[in-house]
Amino acid sequence: MARTLDRTKFLEDLNNAIDNFEDNTYSKVVAISHNDADGISSLHLIQNLLYKMGINYDYFIYNRSVSWANYLEGILSRKTSNKTAYIFTDVGSNLLELIPIISKRDEHFYILDHHEVESNFTNYIIPDNLYFVNPTVHGYDGLEHIAGSTLTYMFAKKIKPSLINQGWLTIIGIAGDSLTSTDMLQSFNREVYEEILDEEVFQDQEGLILFGSMYDTINNSLKYSILPYVKGFGGESDKIIKDELKALSIDPNKKTIDLDESENLKIQEKTKASMGHYAIIHQKQGILRYAFEHALLLNILCFKNISAAISIIQLKKSTRYAKDLYHEYINNLTRNMKTLSTELPRVETNKAIFIDVMGKIPPSSWSDTASFSSVNELLDPYKILVLGGEEKKSRTIKLSIRCTRKFLAENKGVGINSIISKIKGEYGGMGGGHKLAGGIRLSKPSYNLLKNKIDDFI
């Protein structure tokens, strides 16, 4: 079913929050953001805003591993005061949890989020001290139309227009969430991208899209591209790739951004790679110069070393530590996608593909392997992917479940979150997710039943 987009009401919510923030004199603001590239970019935008306004601030990173009640217990002061404000960016749409907490406080709470509200928004009574801005309640798609950093930028720049010069932070957030070439951006992501581009804060460039290793030689770009994953090149040996390139009369050591038109055309004809636009950040070097790769590095660091993630976004070039983590990650991910798409047996139903990857792909890599396999449509895009295996410690079956937008369109918008909810209702287990991705843990007997009954939940 097509979404009804209500731009007017969304902007009313946003402007109401902005007006209230400007009308109050806060002695302190606490920023709380999500632990990914979009969240870290949003956090830095808010920090820049508060610095320019001369407001004392503190910040915290939320990783969704605990309930909001437990998380905020150590953050909220025992004394409540309307001179303090809390700004949530890229998180905070768990209103069922947050409203009971906020309604008992005197502080002002601003939630700037683009994730879907977990249940019917119209059923909630919003407290007077909560300014909730979420475009998804007005029909917008939080993945395609507006990133968390786009929403945060719109809030911050309206208050301090000079923050457009920090717009490159938004470009990183958009790159990390949209997972597409920039010419495919839509709605507010497109509007904000072009606004910042007009100020020449970053550079928009056209070329061969091999996200993951755009900064490298064409040999390595083909080997380590994760979007798209290039079959026949991804995860292959250097010898195989170099022989293929030499057969095309292309120097394997030539930088991807330096390929000429005829060389780009040869590679397009040989692979599923295509031409498109991508963002380059002027003042940065190496990995950090390319918005997608910068965002990917931030996502990797967020799960390895959150302090490094928060600091590296302000650096001109990557540290050796971060660079090593990055290369390890893309090397493993391309190998895992190769393994998944070519080597592993699978069980298929009319609507699902089950793949047991225990012993073939490390459990720590299951989620990302499932996600990028789905985005790249390595398997049937009209079926959900159920990837996982038995966890030795818990003796339960851990599953990463993914689907494509083609699946959503064919199944009237029934997404992974809905499917997991139905599975839990029938078999128990723990898990959750959103429309395109989620995870669940089940007992072995329940998993065996699920393989025969999965189509009933779709």
N, C-alpha and C positions, 0 to 999 in steps of 0.2 A: 504494500500500500504506500502510495506517495506521501511524503511528508508535506505538511502545510507550514511554510516558513513565515514567521511573524517578526520581521525585522524591527518594526516599530516598537513592539513590546519588549524585545530584547534590549534595544537601545535605551528604552525608558528605565529598565532595571539597572543598566550600566550607569546611566547619567544620574540616577537617584543615589547610587552608591558613591559616585564621584562627588556629587554635591554635598552629601552628608560628611564625607571625609574632609572636604575643604572647609566646611562650616564649623568643624570642631577643632579644638586646640588640644592635641594629644601630647602628653609628656613622654609617652613611650609607646612604641608599636612592636609587636612580636610577629614575625613572619614565619609561617609554617608551609613547607612545600614538599613536593613529591621527590623521591629518589630516582629520577631519570633525567635525561638531557632536557626535556621540556620543563620539568620542575626546577632544575638547577638554573636554567636560563631565566625562568620566571622569577626565581628568588633574587637573582642579581639585578633584574629590572626594578624590583621593589626596593632593594637596598640602595640602588642609585637614586630612586625617587626620594626615599627618606633622608638620604644624605643631602640632597639638594634642598629639602625642606627644613633641614636642621633639626630633625626629630631623632631622639635616641631610639635605638632599635636593637633587637636581638633576633636570632633565627634558630629554627629547628627543622630537621628533615624527618619526614614520616614515610616509613617503608611498608605500611599496611600489615605488618606482622602481628600487631596487637590491636585490641579494640581502642576506639577513641577515648573511652572512659579511662582505661589504664594508661594510655599515652599522655593524655592531658593532665592526669593527676599530678605528675611531676613538673608541669609547666605553669598551670594556672596558680596565681597567687591566692593565699588564704583570704586576703583583703581584696574585695572587688571595688573597682573604680571606673567611672566613665571617662577618665583621663587616659585610660589605656585602651588600645585597640589591637585586635588580632586579625591578620590578613592571611587567609589560606589561598595558596595558588596551586593549581593543577591537582588539588585534592579537596575533599570536603563535601561531596554530594551524598554522603551517607547520613542523610538527614534524620533517619529513624534513630540513629545513635546520638547525633550532635544536638538536635533541638532540645531534648531534655536537659542537657548540660548547659547550653547557651541561655536557655530561658531562666535559669537560676542565677545568672551573673549580671553585673552592672556594666561590664566592659562592652565595647562595640565589636562585633564580629563581621568581617567582610570575607565572603567566600567567592572566589573567582575560579570557577572550575568548568571543564568541558566534558567531564565524564557523565554518563547517564545516571540520573537519580534512580536508586534501586527499586522504587515502587512508585505508585501514582502520586505525582507531585501535587495535584489538586487536593489531596487528602490532608496535606500538612497545613498547620497554622504557624505561620512564620512569626517568631517573636519580634518585638519592636527594635531590639538591639542587634538584629541579624539583617545584613544586607547581602542577599543571595543572588548572585549573577551567574546564570548557567544557560547558554544558548540552546542546549539540547531540550529544555522544557518549552522552547518556542519553535521546535521543529528542526533545528540545525543538527548536523551530524558532527559529533565531537572529533571524529577522525578525519573526515574529508573537508569540512567547512572551516573549522577553527581550532587551532592548537591552544594549549594552556598559555603558552608564551604570547600568542597573538592576543588573547583576551587580556592578559596582564599588561601588555604593551598599550592596548587601547585605553585601559584605565590610567596607567602611569603617564602616558604622553598627553592625555587630556588635561592633567593637572600641571605637568611641567613639559611644555612642547619641546624644549631642548633635548629631551630624552630620545628624540628621533636619532640622535647621534650614537645612541647605544642600541639602535635597532638591529645591529648584527647579532645581538643576543637572541632576539626573536627569530632571526633566520636560522640559527642553530636549533632552536626549539621546534620550529616548523619542519626542518629537515629530519629531525629525530622521530617525529610523530607521523608525518605524512607518508614516508617511505615511497616517494615518487619523484620523478624529475620535476623541476620547478614549473615547467610549462603546463603541467597537469594540475596545478593548484587551483582551488575553487573558493568562491565566496569570500569570507573575511581574510582567509589566508592569502588569497590572491590580491585583495585590495591592499592589505598591509605590506605584503612583499613589494608591490609596485610603488607604494608610497615611500618606503625606505630606499628602494633602488633609485628613485628619482633624486634622492639626496646624495647619491653616490657613496653611501655608507659601505656598500659591498659591490661586487661585480657579478653580473649574470653572464654566463658563458655557455655557448652551444658546443656540443661535442658528443662523442661516443659515451653512453652511460654504462659504466661498470662500477657501481657504487661498492665501496669497501676498499678499493685500492686505486682510486682515480689519480693519486699523486705519483704513482709509480710507473715503471716501464710497462709496455703493452703485454709482455710476457707475464709479469706479476699481476697486472690488472685482470687478465683473463683467468689466471690461476686462483686469485683470491676474491674475485667479484662475488658478493653475496646478494646483489640485487641489480641485474638478474644473476642467478647462478647459471653459469655457462656449461651446459653438458658437453662432455668431451674435452673440456679444459679445466673446469673447476676441480681442485684437489688432485690434478694429474701431475706427473713428474715434469721437470723442466725440459727434459729431452723431448717428450711427446709434444709439448707446446711449442718449443723452438722449431721442431721439424715442421709442424703445421704452418707456423708463421713464415718460415723460410720458403715453403712451397707456395706461399702467397706473395713472395718477394717483399716481405716486411721485416725490417730489422727488429728482432725480439727485444733489444735493449733501448729502443726508441721510446721516449716518454709518451704516454697515452694522449696527453693534451697537445702534443706536437704532431700527431698523425695528420696527414693531408686528406683531402676529400676522397681521393681514389683508394687510399689505405682504409679509411673508415668504411667505405662501401664494400670492400673485399671482406672485412671482418663481419659486417652485417649479413652479407650473403652466406658466410660460413657458420654464423652463430645466431642466437636469438637476441643478441644485443641490438639496441636501436639508438638513434640520435635523439638528443633531448637537451634541456637546459639544466644547469646546475649553478650553485652559488659559491663564489670564492670570497673569502674575507681578506681584504687588502693587507691588514697589518700583521697577519699571521704567516707562519712558515710550515712547510711539511704537511703532516697529517692535519694539523689545526687550520690550515689554509682552506680546506675544503669542508663545506658546511655539513654534508652527510657524514663524512669520516670523523669530523670533530664531534658531532652528536653521538656517533657510535662509540667513540672513545669515552665520552662522558658516561654513557650507559654501562660500559664495561667497568669503569672505575667506581660507579655508584654501588656496585655489588662487591667490589673488591676492597676499596679504600675511599670512603665517602669524603674524607678530608682532602684527598688528592683530587677528587672530582670537583669540589667546590673551588679549589685554588687554581686548577689548570685552565679553567675557562678564561682567566685573566692573563694567562701567559702568552708570550709571542710564539713559542715553539714548545713541542712536547718534551717532557723529561724522558730519560732513558728507561726508567722504570715503567712509565705509562706506555711508551712505544713497544717495549717487550711484551707487555700484557696484550696490547692491541694485536701484534703479529701472531701471538699464540692463539688468540681468540679466532681471528679470521682463518688461520690455518686449520684449526680444529673444526670450525663450522663448515667450511667448504668440504673437508674430508667427510664429515658426518652427513652432509647432504648427498654426497656421492654414494656413500654407503647405503643411505636410506632409499635412494632412487634406483639403485642398480643391484644391490646384493641381498636384501632382506626379504624373506618370505612374508606373506601377508594373508589375512583373512578378510574377504570382502562380502558385504551384504548389499542390498539395493541402495542403501544410503550412507554406508560407513566403510572405512578401511581400518582394520586393526593391525598394528605392527608391534611385535615384541622386540624391543631393542636391547634388553638386558644382555650384557656381555659384549655388545657390539658398539654401543654409544654410551659414554659415561652418563650416569643419572643427572649430574650437574649441567649437562648439555641438552637434556631432553626438551626443555621448554623452548629454547632458542632454535633448536633444530626443527621442532614442530612448527614454530612460527614462520621461519623463513622458507621451509618446505611448502607451507600453505601459501604464503605470499607469492612464491615463485611458481605455484601450481605444478609442482613436480609430479603430483599424482592427480587423480580424477578430481577436478575442481567442483564437481557437483555432489561430492561425498565428503562427509566429515572425516578428519584424520584423528584416530585414537592411538596415540603412541605412548609406550611405557613398558613397565615390567615389574617384577617383584622386588620390593625393598627388603634386603636381608635383615636389617635391624628391626623393622616393624612387622615383617612377614605379611605386609599388605601389598596390594597392587596400586602403584602410583601411575596415574595417567595424565598426559598432556593432550588436550582435545582442541582442535582447530578447525575452522571452516573458512571458505572464501566468500567474497561478496556475490559471486555467481550462485553459490549455495543459498545464501540468504534470499536472493531474488527469486529463486525457483521454489523456495519453501515459505513464501509469504512472510519473510522476516523472522522466522523462528531461528534463534541463534544459540550459541553454545551455552550462554547463561541459562536460558530456558530449558535446554536439554539436560544440563547438569542438575537443575532444580528437580526435574521429573525423575531422574535417576536416583537422587537422594531420597525422594519421597517413596520410591519403590524398594530400594536396596539399602538405604542408609548411606553411610560414608561421610566424608568431609571434603568440601571444596566449593568452588564458585568461579565467577569469571564475568566477561562481557560478551557481546554478540559474536565476536570473531575468535575469542580465545578463552580458555579456562582450564581448570585442573580438578581432579578428584582422586581420593584414595578410597579403595574398596577392598573388602575381604576377597579371598580367592574364589569362594563359592559364588559370591555376588558377581564377580567379574565374569565367570564362566556363564552365568545366566544372562548377563548383559550382552555378550557376543551374539546370543541367539535372539535377543529381544530389542536390540538397539533401535531398529527401524520403527518400533512402536512408540518411541519417545520423540520422534521427529515429526 
